[in-house]
Amino acid sequence: MRTSTPARAGQYTALLAYLVFLAFPFLWLLSTAFKPPRELGSLHPTWIPEDPTLANFRQAFDEQPLLQAALNSLLAALAAAVIAVLIATPMAYVVARRRTRLAKAVTGWVVVSQAFPFVLLIIPLFLVLKNLRLINSVPGLVLVYVVWALPFALWMLAGYVRAVPPELEEAAAVDGAGRLRTLVSVTAPLLAPGIVATALFAFITAWNEFFFALVLLKTPEKQTLPVVLTHFIGAEGVADLGPLAAAAFLATLPSLVVFAIIQRRITGGMLTGAVKS
Amino acid sequence: MTTATEASPPSPPSPPRRRAGRGTGGRRPRQAADHGAWFLVLPALIPILVLSVGPLLYGILLAFTDAQSGRTAPTQWIGALNFRDLLHDTLFWESFRIGLVWAVGVTVPQFLLALGLALLLNQDLRLRWLARALAIIPWAMPEVVVGIMWRLVYNPDAGILNETLRDIGLGGGRDWLSGLATALPAVILVGVWAGMPQTTVALLAGLQNTPRELHEAAAVDGAGPWRRFRTVTWPALKPIALAITALNLIWNFNSFALVYVLTSGGPGGRTRLPMLFAYEEAFRYGQFGYAAAMGCVMVAVISIALAVFLAGRLKGGDDA
């Protein structure tokens, strides 16, 4: 509109400062990942590697079972996302469409579950899973991730359901479609993008999760990527910086890609859930 | 209504539909549907009850026992003994205090920075897309990676922070994460960085819900930027701002992974958040009962804080 030139200059300066603040740690991670040991040991570190190398990546794979860890992460996150969304979608539908006591209870539980310190949940879960012999197993972790993903999955999905006008379903009913038919041929197609976005979000949160995985998975061949990454940091906090950076960078790539795709839908879904509850 | 006709292609749109949609809400063919509702709810309800509500109650019970890992003697009911011990556990209360400092120390600057960025991104600026793209990075990164990345930044010898400080003449390097005085501020900075995008996006969405005409009307009336912010922007933003701040405080108070990777609670417990303390108690020393009691205290405090906050918010809502 009518913003003055000095004000504009101020805005751009501020924006630039934000950009630097957001970007510099990530750029440093990249820079470190591609530096040969000689440059990492230098007393005057530089931004651009003089002699970029992929050796850190190879060494990272040699030192820790990264491939196995990535596979474990992928399995756990995929299973958790699919199961969580499959069981959350019908419930979200009921919660969004009806003002029953159940719907209120579920909404209350979603809010409360956000306030939870997970120690209080993980100790009993640990004991239960131990009795079921599901400690140190990816299926055990999936169980925990499903329940952990349910609150926000319900929240997002209920928001998407509310965005589908009930008139559509009623129209289908008037046209003689049965309830199930209405759900399958009218509601489900309209919900599909929201369901996919929710599943991807559940996938990323599980892919990134650390606490439950740290507690439940004991042996390196069962552990997920975030837990294995911490093994690069030695007991005394001394780390082999290059491989550490390389592995950390690789672990982020899938999340970054998926997140870039769904970012808009997530915020949309969460906010419709939040505003209309 | 155009979307309505597009979405149900098999039958052509006809006027009766619209009437059916509006007026006859009570007449829907849903007598039997209430059984259907249970059928739809059960697949999620059972895991919630079995794996969330159940363990929760079990966890509260455990707080009143002497449960330990790897012990052969049976677990005994010991009443409130854990809580009495906890009351005198100065280390726990110290971690509680650190948790509060951390939660407020992260949430407040993060909110202010995010508000600034959201306001900027709501303007017609050229590098907006870049800021949005970059804001994804901290959000999408695993917390463990964020921790690792900042360890690289803070590294006393090979890190960029000390090198930059040397370059601009601010003296020699420091080991930020292991200095008694610097460790907590150093991890707080990482917390601010890591959570800023979410807060920014939430606030930005709030800003975009504010009607533009209001701004223009205020501008025509001669209101300056600050006045426009106070009278138009802030009132519209307030509900989202309060909600996100409450959530951030709680999430931060309960956080674990970031600080676990950065300092493991060190040096000398200076960054030992309550969750780290409870984790060590439970899974390093095997004191399940005692750690569960800590969890109970944390829940109680959070619940009270949340109740007070919500009460205040409702009151504020009446005024508005």
Boltz contact constraints between the chains, C-beta under 6 A:
constraints:
  - contact:
      token1: [A, 11]
      token2: [B, 120]
      max_distance: 6.0
  - contact:
      token1: [A, 14]
      token2: [B, 120]
      max_distance: 6.0
  - contact:
      token1: [A, 15]
      token2: [B, 120]
      max_distance: 6.0
  - contact:
      token1: [A, 15]
      token2: [B, 125]
      max_distance: 6.0
  - contact:
      token1: [A, 15]
      token2: [B, 127]
      max_distance: 6.0
  - contact:
      token1: [A, 18]
      token2: [B, 117]
      max_distance: 6.0
  - contact:
      token1: [A, 19]
      token2: [B, 131]
      max_distance: 6.0
  - contact:
      token1: [A, 22]
      token2: [B, 134]
      max_distance: 6.0
  - contact:
      token1: [A, 23]
      token2: [B, 134]
      max_distance: 6.0
  - contact:
      token1: [A, 25]
      token2: [B, 149]
      max_distance: 6.0
  - contact:
      token1: [A, 25]
      token2: [B, 150]
      max_distance: 6.0
  - contact:
      token1: [A, 25]
      token2: [B, 153]
      max_distance: 6.0
  - contact:
      token1: [A, 26]
      token2: [B, 137]
      max_distance: 6.0
  - contact:
      token1: [A, 28]
      token2: [B, 152]
      max_distance: 6.0
  - contact:
      token1: [A, 28]
      token2: [B, 153]
      max_distance: 6.0
  - contact:
      token1: [A, 28]
      token2: [B, 160]
      max_distance: 6.0
  - contact:
      token1: [A, 29]
      token2: [B, 149]
      max_distance: 6.0
  - contact:
      token1: [A, 32]
      token2: [B, 152]
      max_distance: 6.0
  - contact:
      token1: [A, 40]
      token2: [B, 158]
      max_distance: 6.0
  - contact:
      token1: [A, 45]
      token2: [B, 158]
      max_distance: 6.0
  - contact:
      token1: [A, 45]
      token2: [B, 163]
      max_distance: 6.0
  - contact:
      token1: [A, 87]
      token2: [B, 43]
      max_distance: 6.0
  - contact:
      token1: [A, 87]
      token2: [B, 44]
      max_distance: 6.0
  - contact:
      token1: [A, 88]
      token2: [B, 44]
      max_distance: 6.0
  - contact:
      token1: [A, 90]
      token2: [B, 40]
      max_distance: 6.0
  - contact:
      token1: [A, 91]
      token2: [B, 41]
      max_distance: 6.0
  - contact:
      token1: [A, 91]
      token2: [B, 44]
      max_distance: 6.0
  - contact:
      token1: [A, 94]
      token2: [B, 37]
      max_distance: 6.0
  - contact:
      token1: [A, 94]
      token2: [B, 40]
      max_distance: 6.0
  - contact:
      token1: [A, 94]
      token2: [B, 41]
      max_distance: 6.0
  - contact:
      token1: [A, 115]
      token2: [B, 250]
      max_distance: 6.0
  - contact:
      token1: [A, 115]
      token2: [B, 302]
      max_distance: 6.0
  - contact:
      token1: [A, 117]
      token2: [B, 254]
      max_distance: 6.0
  - contact:
      token1: [A, 117]
      token2: [B, 295]
      max_distance: 6.0
  - contact:
      token1: [A, 117]
      token2: [B, 298]
      max_distance: 6.0
  - contact:
      token1: [A, 119]
      token2: [B, 278]
      max_distance: 6.0
  - contact:
      token1: [A, 119]
      token2: [B, 291]
      max_distance: 6.0
  - contact:
      token1: [A, 119]
      token2: [B, 295]
      max_distance: 6.0
  - contact:
      token1: [A, 120]
      token2: [B, 59]
      max_distance: 6.0
  - contact:
      token1: [A, 120]
      token2: [B, 295]
      max_distance: 6.0
  - contact:
      token1: [A, 121]
      token2: [B, 55]
      max_distance: 6.0
  - contact:
      token1: [A, 123]
      token2: [B, 59]
      max_distance: 6.0
  - contact:
      token1: [A, 123]
      token2: [B, 282]
      max_distance: 6.0
  - contact:
      token1: [A, 123]
      token2: [B, 288]
      max_distance: 6.0
  - contact:
      token1: [A, 123]
      token2: [B, 292]
      max_distance: 6.0
  - contact:
      token1: [A, 124]
      token2: [B, 55]
      max_distance: 6.0
  - contact:
      token1: [A, 124]
      token2: [B, 58]
      max_distance: 6.0
  - contact:
      token1: [A, 124]
      token2: [B, 59]
      max_distance: 6.0
  - contact:
      token1: [A, 125]
      token2: [B, 55]
      max_distance: 6.0
  - contact:
      token1: [A, 147]
      token2: [B, 47]
      max_distance: 6.0
  - contact:
      token1: [A, 147]
      token2: [B, 51]
      max_distance: 6.0
  - contact:
      token1: [A, 147]
      token2: [B, 52]
      max_distance: 6.0
  - contact:
      token1: [A, 167]
      token2: [B, 21]
      max_distance: 6.0
  - contact:
      token1: [A, 168]
      token2: [B, 4]
      max_distance: 6.0
  - contact:
      token1: [A, 170]
      token2: [B, 20]
      max_distance: 6.0
  - contact:
      token1: [A, 170]
      token2: [B, 21]
      max_distance: 6.0
  - contact:
      token1: [A, 171]
      token2: [B, 17]
      max_distance: 6.0
  - contact:
      token1: [A, 174]
      token2: [B, 20]
      max_distance: 6.0
  - contact:
      token1: [A, 175]
      token2: [B, 11]
      max_distance: 6.0
  - contact:
      token1: [A, 186]
      token2: [B, 8]
      max_distance: 6.0
  - contact:
      token1: [A, 208]
      token2: [B, 142]
      max_distance: 6.0
  - contact:
      token1: [A, 210]
      token2: [B, 144]
      max_distance: 6.0
  - contact:
      token1: [A, 210]
      token2: [B, 257]
      max_distance: 6.0
  - contact:
      token1: [A, 211]
      token2: [B, 256]
      max_distance: 6.0
  - contact:
      token1: [A, 215]
      token2: [B, 283]
      max_distance: 6.0
  - contact:
      token1: [A, 226]
      token2: [B, 142]
      max_distance: 6.0
  - contact:
      token1: [A, 226]
      token2: [B, 144]
      max_distance: 6.0
  - contact:
      token1: [A, 229]
      token2: [B, 144]
      max_distance: 6.0
  - contact:
      token1: [A, 241]
      token2: [B, 158]
      max_distance: 6.0
  - contact:
      token1: [A, 245]
      token2: [B, 152]
      max_distance: 6.0
  - contact:
      token1: [A, 248]
      token2: [B, 145]
      max_distance: 6.0
  - contact:
      token1: [A, 248]
      token2: [B, 148]
      max_distance: 6.0
  - contact:
      token1: [A, 251]
      token2: [B, 145]
      max_distance: 6.0
  - contact:
      token1: [A, 252]
      token2: [B, 141]
      max_distance: 6.0
  - contact:
      token1: [A, 252]
      token2: [B, 145]
      max_distance: 6.0
  - contact:
      token1: [A, 255]
      token2: [B, 140]
      max_distance: 6.0
  - contact:
      token1: [A, 256]
      token2: [B, 140]
      max_distance: 6.0
  - contact:
      token1: [A, 259]
      token2: [B, 136]
      max_distance: 6.0
  - contact:
      token1: [A, 259]
      token2: [B, 140]
      max_distance: 6.0
  - contact:
      token1: [A, 260]
      token2: [B, 136]
      max_distance: 6.0
  - contact:
      token1: [A, 263]
      token2: [B, 136]
      max_distance: 6.0
  - contact:
      token1: [A, 267]
      token2: [B, 201]
      max_distance: 6.0
  - contact:
      token1: [A, 267]
      token2: [B, 205]
      max_distance: 6.0
  - contact:
      token1: [A, 271]
      token2: [B, 205]
      max_distance: 6.0
